Amino acid sequence: MRRTMLTPMPRRRRSPLPAILILLLALIIGAAIWASTVDTEVPTQRIEQDVTNEALAK
């Protein structure tokens, strides 16, 4: 059978693996950028503690 302009060519199904890998890579890079910009610094607090020697106090 000869192929004419009106008969559609059968399409080969492409693997979704490259698209999934690119999407996964983009998500990992986005998560790394987001994690590097999040403010995680804890404010400092002043802690006062009595450090006198109990043995000398008696």
C-alpha angles and dihedrals in degrees: 000000000000120000114236131187091261098056112084119234115241109251122224115228112241121222114255091214098097092050091048091050092049091049091048091049091050091050092050092049091047092050091049092051091047092048091050092054099046113108106236100159113128115217114247119251128201113238119195120192131173107246100178116133110251092206093059092046092065 
